[in-house]
Amino acid sequence: MNIFMYIMILFITISNSLIPSSNTGYYRHTLTAPRLDISTLKKPHISFINKYWLSQIKIYGEFEIEKLNLEKSVRYTDVVKEHIHIIQQINEMEACLNRCKETDIFMCWTPLSDRNDRRDILFLIYGSKDENNSLDIKHVIQSPYWDSSSISSKYMKYSLIDLLNTFNSSIKFDTLYKKHPRYYLEWECLSLDN
């Protein structure tokens, strides 16, 4: 098999299993072992997904401009304003990828879709192990396709906690909560079932 065929098969496999579709519906977390919804990824996979998500946001923006017959004088950022925070988080994650250490861990949260029985990446997760073998979650990026009505991100927290409990390790969210208070609000303040 030549190298071109190998690359095509690899790309199709990666894109079918790692890239969420834009019409995924609702998701369900794994009740018995939430850790199964978490997968580790290597740096090239994270970078590939980041670039894919950015391209999808760009395509969305261009489509919206065309659909609404907006003049070219309309700022592109006004059209994609709901995704600006994702773009900023992707830029931060790319910076983390460039300076990562051996203790850094990259993961994704992939709950099962009700609509098509596949696991889509809804969040990318970056954490770092400390000297006490505790994992400090520093950064998460939501997929441009994720919607909180399809599944709450608090189930990602439960999956991470379950994963670390399996290894008799602890997990910290302090850094994440400082950078992105919305996770603190949703996971700690608004949740009645902590």
LINNORQUI-V369852 format. One record per residue. N is the residue number from 1. NEAR is the number of other ideal C-beta (glycine too) atoms within 8 Angstrom. D_CENTER is the distance of its C-alpha to the mean C-alpha in Angstrom with 2 decimals. Layout:
N_NEAR_D_CENTER / N_NEAR_D_CENTER
This chain:
1_3_33.67 / 2_5_33.15 / 3_5_30.19 / 4_6_29.20 / 5_8_28.94 / 6_9_26.89 / 7_8_24.36 / 8_8_24.24 / 9_8_23.77 / 10_8_20.98 / 11_8_19.20 / 12_8_19.76 / 13_8_18.58 / 14_11_15.31 / 15_9_14.70 / 16_8_15.76 / 17_8_13.71 / 18_10_10.39 / 19_11_10.22 / 20_10_10.08 / 21_8_13.41 / 22_6_14.22 / 23_5_16.47 / 24_13_14.87 / 25_9_16.61 / 26_9_16.02 / 27_13_14.28 / 28_8_15.96 / 29_11_15.03 / 30_12_17.33 / 31_4_20.22 / 32_3_22.26 / 33_6_19.76 / 34_14_16.33 / 35_10_15.50 / 36_7_15.49 / 37_14_12.11 / 38_15_10.69 / 39_6_11.13 / 40_7_11.77 / 41_11_11.23 / 42_7_13.71 / 43_9_13.61 / 44_6_14.63 / 45_11_11.82 / 46_13_9.21 / 47_10_11.72 / 48_10_12.29 / 49_14_8.87 / 50_13_9.02 / 51_8_12.53 / 52_10_12.01 / 53_13_9.82 / 54_10_12.54 / 55_8_15.21 / 56_11_14.19 / 57_13_14.36 / 58_9_17.65 / 59_8_18.99 / 60_11_18.27 / 61_12_20.15 / 62_8_22.99 / 63_8_23.31 / 64_11_23.57 / 65_11_26.15 / 66_7_28.13 / 67_6_27.91 / 68_7_29.14 / 69_4_31.71 / 70_8_30.80 / 71_4_32.86 / 72_4_31.59 / 73_3_32.41 / 74_9_29.44 / 75_5_26.75 / 76_8_23.62 / 77_7_21.59 / 78_7_23.38 / 79_12_22.12 / 80_14_18.39 / 81_7_18.59 / 82_4_16.07 / 83_11_13.38 / 84_9_14.94 / 85_6_12.74 / 86_12_9.64 / 87_11_12.13 / 88_8_13.26 / 89_12_10.06 / 90_12_9.60 / 91_8_13.27 / 92_9_13.00 / 93_14_10.57 / 94_10_13.11 / 95_8_15.83 / 96_12_14.52 / 97_11_14.53 / 98_6_18.08 / 99_6_19.41 / 100_8_17.78 / 101_6_20.26 / 102_3_20.92 / 103_7_19.78 / 104_10_16.18 / 105_10_13.61 / 106_15_10.25 / 107_13_8.38 / 108_14_5.81 / 109_12_6.52 / 110_11_8.64 / 111_13_11.32 / 112_11_14.28 / 113_13_15.02 / 114_7_18.49 / 115_8_19.40 / 116_7_19.15 / 117_5_18.65 / 118_8_15.70 / 119_9_12.40 / 120_13_9.58 / 121_13_5.98 / 122_15_4.72 / 123_13_1.82 / 124_14_2.86 / 125_14_6.16 / 126_14_9.48 / 127_12_12.76 / 128_11_16.42 / 129_9_19.30 / 130_9_22.48 / 131_3_26.11 / 132_5_26.16 / 133_7_23.43 / 134_10_21.17 / 135_14_17.45 / 136_12_16.52 / 137_14_12.88 / 138_10_12.88 / 139_12_9.64 / 140_14_6.17 / 141_12_4.40 / 142_10_4.26 / 143_11_5.14 / 144_10_8.83 / 145_11_9.95 / 146_10_8.78 / 147_5_11.90 / 148_7_12.94 / 149_3_16.01 / 150_9_14.40 / 151_11_13.20 / 152_6_13.05 / 153_13_10.27 / 154_9_13.30 / 155_12_13.12 / 156_14_10.07 / 157_11_12.59 / 158_10_15.28 / 159_16_13.59 / 160_14_13.18 / 161_10_16.76 / 162_11_18.09 / 163_11_16.80 / 164_11_18.48 / 165_8_21.53 / 166_7_22.02 / 167_6_22.61 / 168_4_24.67 / 169_9_22.43 / 170_8_21.32 / 171_12_18.15 / 172_9_18.10 / 173_11_15.93 / 174_7_18.56 / 175_10_16.97 / 176_13_13.77 / 177_11_16.21 / 178_6_18.35 / 179_7_15.82 / 180_8_14.14 / 181_7_16.87 / 182_6_15.27 / 183_13_13.54 / 184_12_17.03 / 185_9_18.64 / 186_12_16.69 / 187_12_16.55 / 188_9_19.94 / 189_6_22.15 / 190_7_21.56 / 191_9_21.01 / 192_4_24.38 / 193_3_23.47 / 194_5_22.30
